Amino acid sequence: MGGGLGIKPFDSFQMISQSLGIEHELRLNRRGPSGPRFGPRNDKIRHVQNQVDEVIDVMQENITKVIERGERLDDLQDKSESLSDNATAFSNRAKQLRRQMWWRGCKMKAIIALVAVILLLVIIVPIVLKYHT
C-alpha cells in the first residue's frame, strides 16, 4: 500500500484516520471500530462497519446459496445419470422385444404357410388322384 511512495502502512492508516477525524479515538482504542470506547464522532466508522457487516451478510447468504445450488446440481446429476441408465435399459429391452416379436411373426408366417400347403395338398391330391385313375 503505497510502497513506491515511501509511505509506511501505519502512516497510511494515520492519514486515513486523520481525514476521517478519528485519530484521537483510535489512539485511545486500538481494538478497531467495534470497540466499546467510541463516541458520537465515530459515526463514519460505524457507518462503514455497518456496510461491511451488510456485505459480509450478503456474501454469507451468497455462499449458502452457492452451496445449496451445488447440492441441487449434484441431485440433478444423479437423477440425470439414473434416467440415462433407465433409458439405456429401456432401449436394450425394446431391441430384445423387437427381435422376439420378429421371430414370433416369422413363426406365425411359417405356420400359416404350412397350413396353407397342407390344405392345398388335402384339396389337390384327391382331385389329382381322381383324374389319374
Accessible surface in RSA format (square Angstrom, percent):
REM  Atomic radii and reference values for relative SASA: ProtOr
REM  Chains: A
REM  Algorithm: Lee & Richards
REM  Probe-radius: 1.40
REM  Slices: 20
REM RES _ NUM      All-atoms   Total-Side   Main-Chain    Non-polar    All polar
REM                ABS   REL    ABS   REL    ABS   REL    ABS   REL    ABS   REL
RES MET A   1   158.33  82.0  99.74  66.0  58.60 139.5  90.01  76.5  68.32  90.5
RES GLY A   2    33.35  41.1   0.00   N/A  33.35  41.1  19.87  54.5  13.48  30.2
RES GLY A   3    65.17  80.4   0.00   N/A  65.17  80.4  39.29 107.8  25.88  58.0
RES GLY A   4    86.28 106.4   0.00   N/A  86.28 106.4  44.24 121.4  42.04  94.2
RES LEU A   5   144.11  80.3 113.66  81.3  30.44  76.5 119.35  83.8  24.76  66.6
RES GLY A   6    67.85  83.7   0.00   N/A  67.85  83.7  39.15 107.4  28.70  64.3
RES ILE A   7    48.78  27.8  40.75  30.4   8.03  19.4  43.08  31.0   5.70  15.5
RES LYS A   8   141.14  68.9 138.50  85.0   2.64   6.3  84.27  75.9  56.87  60.6
RES PRO A   9    98.66  71.9  94.38  86.0   4.28  15.6  94.74  78.2   3.92  24.4
RES PHE A  10   101.42  50.7  95.87  59.4   5.55  14.4  99.63  60.4   1.79   5.1
RES ASP A  11    56.04  39.3  55.23  55.0   0.81   1.9  14.50  34.1  41.54  41.4
RES SER A  12     9.43   8.0   9.03  12.0   0.40   0.9   5.20  11.1   4.22   5.9
RES PHE A  13    94.92  47.5  92.72  57.4   2.20   5.7  94.40  57.2   0.52   1.5
RES GLN A  14    61.30  34.3  61.21  44.7   0.09   0.2   9.44  20.1  51.86  39.3
RES MET A  15   106.38  55.1 100.37  66.4   6.01  14.3  80.35  68.3  26.03  34.5
RES ILE A  16    84.67  48.2  83.25  62.0   1.42   3.4  84.67  61.0   0.01   0.0
RES SER A  17     3.91   3.3   3.25   4.3   0.66   1.5   1.39   3.0   2.52   3.5
RES GLN A  18   100.85  56.4  81.19  59.3  19.66  46.8  24.72  52.6  76.13  57.7
RES SER A  19    88.02  74.4  51.38  68.6  36.63  84.4  52.36 111.5  35.66  50.0
RES LEU A  20    60.86  33.9  53.30  38.1   7.56  19.0  54.06  38.0   6.80  18.3
RES GLY A  21    28.86  35.6   0.00   N/A  28.86  35.6  26.70  73.3   2.16   4.8
RES ILE A  22     6.90   3.9   6.90   5.1   0.00   0.0   6.90   5.0   0.00   0.0
RES GLU A  23    41.31  23.7  38.97  29.5   2.34   5.6  13.60  26.3  27.71  22.6
RES HIS A  24   104.17  56.9 101.33  70.4   2.84   7.3  70.61  72.8  33.56  39.0
RES GLU A  25    17.49  10.0  16.26  12.3   1.23   2.9  10.08  19.5   7.41   6.0
RES LEU A  26    14.23   7.9  14.23  10.2   0.00   0.0  14.23  10.0   0.00   0.0
RES ARG A  27   133.53  56.1 112.83  57.5  20.70  49.3  45.04  61.6  88.48  53.6
RES LEU A  28    97.95  54.5  82.32  58.9  15.63  39.3  85.30  59.9  12.65  34.0
RES ASN A  29     5.49   3.8   2.90   2.8   2.59   6.2   3.32   8.0   2.17   2.1
RES ARG A  30   144.12  60.5 109.28  55.7  34.84  82.9  69.98  95.6  74.14  44.9
RES ARG A  31   177.66  74.6 146.07  74.5  31.59  75.2  63.37  86.6 114.29  69.3
RES GLY A  32    20.51  25.3   0.00   N/A  20.51  25.3  19.97  54.8   0.54   1.2
RES PRO A  33    52.25  38.1  46.19  42.1   6.07  22.0  46.19  38.1   6.07  37.7
RES SER A  34    97.09  82.0  63.24  84.4  33.86  78.0  40.90  87.1  56.19  78.7
RES GLY A  35     9.67  11.9   0.00   N/A   9.67  11.9   2.32   6.4   7.35  16.5
RES PRO A  36   100.19  73.0  62.33  56.8  37.86 137.6  74.65  61.6  25.54 158.8
RES ARG A  37   159.33  66.9 136.23  69.4  23.10  55.0  45.78  62.6 113.55  68.8
RES PHE A  38    23.52  11.8   3.96   2.5  19.56  50.9   4.95   3.0  18.57  53.1
RES GLY A  39    26.73  33.0   0.00   N/A  26.73  33.0  24.87  68.2   1.86   4.2
RES PRO A  40   115.81  84.4 103.52  94.4  12.29  44.7 109.00  90.0   6.82  42.4
RES ARG A  41   145.70  61.2 127.52  65.0  18.18  43.3  62.06  84.8  83.64  50.7
RES ASN A  42     0.19   0.1   0.19   0.2   0.00   0.0   0.19   0.5   0.00   0.0
RES ASP A  43    89.39  62.6  85.71  85.3   3.68   8.7  34.27  80.6  55.12  55.0
RES LYS A  44   112.19  54.7 107.42  65.9   4.77  11.4  74.32  66.9  37.87  40.3
RES ILE A  45    15.59   8.9  13.93  10.4   1.66   4.0  15.25  11.0   0.34   0.9
RES ARG A  46   100.75  42.3  99.33  50.6   1.42   3.4  46.56  63.6  54.19  32.8
RES HIS A  47   105.91  57.9 103.45  71.9   2.46   6.3  71.62  73.8  34.29  39.9
RES VAL A  48    78.10  51.4  78.10  70.7   0.00   0.0  78.10  67.9   0.00   0.0
RES GLN A  49    49.62  27.7  48.59  35.5   1.03   2.4  14.72  31.3  34.90  26.5
RES ASN A  50    82.28  56.7  81.00  78.3   1.28   3.1  15.74  37.9  66.53  64.3
RES GLN A  51    86.30  48.3  85.30  62.3   1.00   2.4  26.86  57.2  59.43  45.1
RES VAL A  52    66.25  43.6  65.21  59.0   1.04   2.5  66.24  57.6   0.00   0.0
RES ASP A  53    59.38  41.6  58.13  57.9   1.25   3.0  23.22  54.7  36.16  36.1
RES GLU A  54   107.99  62.0 106.30  80.4   1.68   4.0  37.65  72.8  70.33  57.4
RES VAL A  55    90.68  59.7  88.83  80.4   1.85   4.5  90.68  78.8   0.00   0.0
RES ILE A  56    80.97  46.1  79.47  59.2   1.50   3.6  80.94  58.3   0.03   0.1
RES ASP A  57    76.20  53.4  74.63  74.3   1.57   3.7  19.51  45.9  56.69  56.5
RES VAL A  58    79.69  52.4  79.69  72.1   0.00   0.0  79.69  69.2   0.00   0.0
RES MET A  59    97.41  50.4  97.41  64.5   0.00   0.0  76.67  65.2  20.74  27.5
RES GLN A  60   104.71  58.6 102.12  74.6   2.59   6.2  36.61  77.9  68.10  51.6
RES GLU A  61    99.50  57.1  95.34  72.1   4.17   9.9  34.65  67.0  64.86  53.0
RES ASN A  62    60.69  41.9  59.16  57.2   1.53   3.7  16.98  40.9  43.71  42.2
RES ILE A  63    96.51  54.9  95.77  71.3   0.74   1.8  96.49  69.5   0.01   0.0
RES THR A  64    69.45  49.4  68.09  69.0   1.36   3.2  44.09  59.2  25.36  38.3
RES LYS A  65   127.15  62.0 124.55  76.4   2.60   6.2  77.54  69.8  49.60  52.8
RES VAL A  66    99.31  65.3  96.51  87.4   2.80   6.7  97.18  84.4   2.12   5.8
RES ILE A  67    98.35  56.0  91.80  68.4   6.56  15.8  97.15  70.0   1.20   3.3
RES GLU A  68    79.14  45.4  78.48  59.4   0.67   1.6  24.76  47.9  54.38  44.4
RES ARG A  69   139.16  58.4 139.16  70.9   0.00   0.0  33.80  46.2 105.37  63.9
RES GLY A  70    28.38  35.0   0.00   N/A  28.38  35.0  27.65  75.9   0.73   1.6
RES GLU A  71   100.17  57.5  97.87  74.0   2.30   5.5  39.14  75.7  61.04  49.8
RES ARG A  72   147.70  62.0 143.28  73.0   4.42  10.5  70.99  97.0  76.71  46.5
RES LEU A  73    84.15  46.9  80.70  57.7   3.45   8.7  81.07  56.9   3.08   8.3
RES ASP A  74    85.10  59.6  83.95  83.6   1.15   2.7  21.88  51.5  63.22  63.0
RES ASP A  75    79.96  56.0  78.09  77.7   1.87   4.4  16.62  39.1  63.34  63.2
RES LEU A  76   110.75  61.7 109.31  78.2   1.44   3.6 110.32  77.5   0.43   1.2
RES GLN A  77   104.95  58.7  99.60  72.8   5.35  12.7  29.55  62.9  75.40  57.2
RES ASP A  78    88.35  61.9  82.16  81.8   6.19  14.6  27.57  64.9  60.78  60.6
RES LYS A  79   142.16  69.4 135.47  83.1   6.69  15.9  83.29  75.0  58.87  62.7
RES SER A  80    62.74  53.0  55.90  74.6   6.84  15.8  23.58  50.2  39.16  54.9
RES GLU A  81    92.93  53.4  89.69  67.9   3.24   7.7  40.27  77.9  52.66  43.0
RES SER A  82    57.16  48.3  51.64  68.9   5.52  12.7  29.50  62.8  27.66  38.8
RES LEU A  83   126.30  70.3 124.23  88.9   2.07   5.2 125.71  88.3   0.60   1.6
RES SER A  84    63.38  53.6  56.00  74.7   7.38  17.0  29.11  62.0  34.27  48.0
RES ASP A  85    96.86  67.9  90.16  89.7   6.71  15.9  27.68  65.1  69.18  69.0
RES ASN A  86    90.94  62.7  86.26  83.4   4.69  11.3  21.58  51.9  69.36  67.0
RES ALA A  87    56.91  52.3  46.60  71.9  10.31  23.5  53.64  75.5   3.27   8.7
RES THR A  88    78.56  55.9  73.36  74.4   5.20  12.4  55.77  74.9  22.79  34.4
RES ALA A  89    60.57  55.7  51.22  79.0   9.35  21.3  56.74  79.9   3.82  10.1
RES PHE A  90   151.20  75.6 145.12  89.9   6.08  15.8 150.52  91.3   0.68   2.0
RES SER A  91    47.56  40.2  43.30  57.8   4.26   9.8  26.58  56.6  20.98  29.4
RES ASN A  92    84.88  58.5  78.85  76.2   6.03  14.5  26.52  63.8  58.36  56.4
RES ARG A  93   122.47  51.4 120.05  61.2   2.42   5.8  54.56  74.6  67.92  41.2
RES ALA A  94    33.97  31.2  26.00  40.1   7.97  18.1  30.75  43.3   3.22   8.5
RES LYS A  95    97.21  47.4  95.65  58.7   1.56   3.7  47.07  42.4  50.14  53.4
RES GLN A  96    83.27  46.6  83.02  60.7   0.25   0.6  17.73  37.7  65.54  49.7
RES LEU A  97    81.91  45.6  81.91  58.6   0.00   0.0  81.91  57.5   0.00   0.0
RES ARG A  98   158.76  66.7 152.19  77.6   6.57  15.6  70.95  97.0  87.81  53.2
RES ARG A  99   145.23  61.0 143.00  72.9   2.23   5.3  63.66  87.0  81.58  49.4
RES GLN A 100    85.40  47.8  77.94  57.0   7.46  17.8  32.60  69.4  52.80  40.0
RES MET A 101    98.01  50.8  90.70  60.0   7.31  17.4  84.48  71.8  13.54  17.9
RES TRP A 102   151.69  60.9 141.81  68.6   9.88  23.2 123.04  65.6  28.65  46.5
RES TRP A 103   143.61  57.6 143.61  69.5   0.00   0.0 122.03  65.1  21.58  35.0
RES ARG A 104   143.39  60.2 141.54  72.1   1.85   4.4  43.36  59.3 100.03  60.6
RES GLY A 105    28.43  35.1   0.00   N/A  28.43  35.1  27.69  76.0   0.74   1.7
RES CYS A 106    40.76  30.8  34.41  38.4   6.35  14.9  15.34  38.9  25.42  27.4
RES LYS A 107   129.97  63.4 125.84  77.2   4.13   9.8  73.70  66.3  56.27  59.9
RES MET A 108   102.94  53.3 102.94  68.1   0.00   0.0  79.74  67.8  23.21  30.7
RES LYS A 109   151.30  73.8 145.69  89.4   5.61  13.4  91.00  81.9  60.30  64.2
RES ALA A 110    61.48  56.5  49.23  76.0  12.25  27.9  57.20  80.6   4.27  11.3
RES ILE A 111    95.97  54.6  95.30  71.0   0.67   1.6  95.96  69.1   0.01   0.0
RES ILE A 112   110.32  62.8 108.51  80.8   1.81   4.4 109.74  79.0   0.58   1.6
RES ALA A 113    54.26  49.9  48.24  74.4   6.02  13.7  54.00  76.0   0.26   0.7
RES LEU A 114   107.41  59.8 104.17  74.5   3.24   8.1 106.86  75.0   0.55   1.5
RES VAL A 115    75.56  49.7  74.97  67.9   0.58   1.4  75.50  65.6   0.05   0.1
RES ALA A 116    45.22  41.6  41.09  63.4   4.14   9.4  44.94  63.3   0.28   0.7
RES VAL A 117    76.73  50.5  76.66  69.4   0.07   0.2  76.73  66.7   0.00   0.0
RES ILE A 118    86.96  49.5  86.85  64.7   0.11   0.3  86.96  62.6   0.00   0.0
RES LEU A 119    99.80  55.6  99.80  71.4   0.00   0.0  99.80  70.1   0.00   0.0
RES LEU A 120    97.70  54.4  97.67  69.9   0.03   0.1  97.70  68.6   0.00   0.0
RES LEU A 121    97.65  54.4  96.91  69.3   0.74   1.9  97.19  68.3   0.46   1.2
RES VAL A 122    91.81  60.4  83.51  75.6   8.30  20.0  89.68  77.9   2.13   5.8
RES ILE A 123    98.89  56.3  92.64  69.0   6.25  15.1  97.50  70.2   1.39   3.8
RES ILE A 124    83.35  47.4  83.15  61.9   0.20   0.5  83.35  60.0   0.00   0.0
RES VAL A 125    65.85  43.3  64.63  58.5   1.22   2.9  65.85  57.2   0.00   0.0
RES PRO A 126    71.97  52.5  63.84  58.2   8.13  29.6  68.21  56.3   3.76  23.4
RES ILE A 127    85.42  48.6  84.83  63.2   0.60   1.4  85.42  61.5   0.00   0.0
RES VAL A 128    69.39  45.7  66.32  60.0   3.06   7.4  69.06  60.0   0.33   0.9
RES LEU A 129   108.21  60.3 106.68  76.3   1.53   3.9 106.96  75.1   1.25   3.4
RES LYS A 130   159.82  78.0 140.65  86.3  19.16  45.6  90.66  81.6  69.15  73.7
RES TYR A 131   179.49  83.8 150.66  85.7  28.83  75.0 104.77  78.7  74.72  92.1
RES HIS A 132   148.71  81.3 116.92  81.3  31.79  81.3  73.04  75.3  75.67  88.0
RES THR A 133   147.32 104.8  86.64  87.8  60.68 144.6  93.89 126.1  53.44  80.8
END  Absolute sums over single chains surface
CHAIN  1 A    11646.1      10380.5       1265.6       7611.9       4034.2
END  Absolute sums over all chains
TOTAL         11646.1      10380.5       1265.6       7611.9       4034.2
